[in-house]
Amino acid sequence: MPYGERWVCERCRRAWDTSQIPVEEYQGLLRRIRRRKLEALGFAAVLAAILVPLIVAVSESYIFLTPVAAAFWLFFVRPFWRRRLLHAARAAPRWDLHPD
């Protein structure tokens, strides 16, 4: 839900206004989450920047490293960054919002 929107719970029919959240804290949270996502994309880009030139310029036989790199990403890198992303989200400040 975007910041500043009003939301109505379908179960209890209470209305919640997200503009009660301090803007600086909310933007700080968004920056931390965005930074974690960019770190993961950056790592994938570096891995691709290494692998693609190897395949194109050196030898096509390096294409067989692609499944190894994908498995490495899937089983080692992705869980690591997912834990960091969850930690950043859990370390977020808690806000005591009151229904309208």
C-alpha positions in Angstrom: 0.0 0.0 0.0 1.5 3.4 -0.9 2.3 5.8 1.8 -0.5 8.2 2.8 -3.3 6.0 1.6 -6.3 5.1 3.6 -7.1 1.5 4.0 -10.3 -0.2 5.3 -10.2 -3.6 6.9 -12.8 -5.9 5.3 -13.2 -7.9 8.5 -13.6 -5.2 11.1 -14.5 -2.3 8.9 -11.9 0.0 10.6 -10.2 2.6 8.5 -6.4 3.1 8.8 -4.5 6.0 7.6 -0.9 5.3 6.7 0.0 9.0 6.8 0.3 8.5 10.6 3.7 7.0 10.0 6.5 9.5 10.2 7.7 10.2 6.7 11.5 10.1 7.5 11.2 6.6 9.1 9.1 5.3 6.3 11.5 6.6 3.6 14.4 5.2 5.6 12.8 1.8 5.6 12.2 1.9 1.9 15.8 2.9 1.3 17.1 0.0 3.3 14.9 -2.5 1.5 15.8 -1.0 -1.9 19.5 -1.2 -1.0 19.3 -4.9 -0.2 17.5 -5.6 -3.4 20.1 -3.7 -5.4 22.9 -5.6 -3.7 21.4 -8.8 -5.0 20.9 -7.5 -8.5 24.5 -6.1 -8.4 25.9 -9.5 -7.5 23.9 -11.2 -10.3 25.2 -8.5 -12.8 28.8 -9.1 -11.7 28.3 -12.8 -12.2 26.8 -12.3 -15.6 29.6 -9.8 -16.5 32.1 -12.5 -15.8 30.3 -15.4 -17.4 29.1 -13.8 -20.7 32.6 -12.7 -21.8 34.0 -16.1 -21.0 31.4 -17.7 -23.2 31.7 -15.2 -26.0 35.4 -14.4 -26.1 37.2 -17.4 -24.7 35.3 -20.5 -25.4 31.7 -21.6 -25.8 32.4 -24.6 -23.6 32.1 -22.2 -20.6 28.3 -22.2 -21.2 28.3 -25.3 -19.0 29.2 -23.0 -16.1 25.8 -21.4 -16.4 23.9 -24.2 -14.5 26.7 -24.1 -11.9 26.4 -20.4 -11.5 22.6 -20.6 -11.4 22.8 -23.3 -8.7 25.3 -21.2 -6.7 22.9 -18.3 -6.9 19.9 -20.4 -6.0 21.3 -22.3 -3.1 23.9 -19.9 -1.6 23.5 -16.3 -2.6 19.7 -16.0 -2.7 19.1 -17.4 0.8 21.8 -15.1 2.2 20.3 -12.0 0.7 16.8 -13.1 1.6 17.9 -13.3 5.2 19.4 -9.9 5.0 16.3 -8.5 3.5 14.1 -10.1 6.2 16.5 -8.7 8.8 16.2 -5.2 7.4 12.4 -5.5 7.4 12.2 -6.9 10.9 14.5 -4.2 12.2 12.1 -1.6 10.9 10.6 0.7 13.5 7.2 -0.2 14.8 4.4 2.3 14.5 1.4 2.6 16.8 -1.3 3.5 14.3 -4.8 4.3 15.4 -8.0 3.6 13.4 -10.0 6.6 12.1 
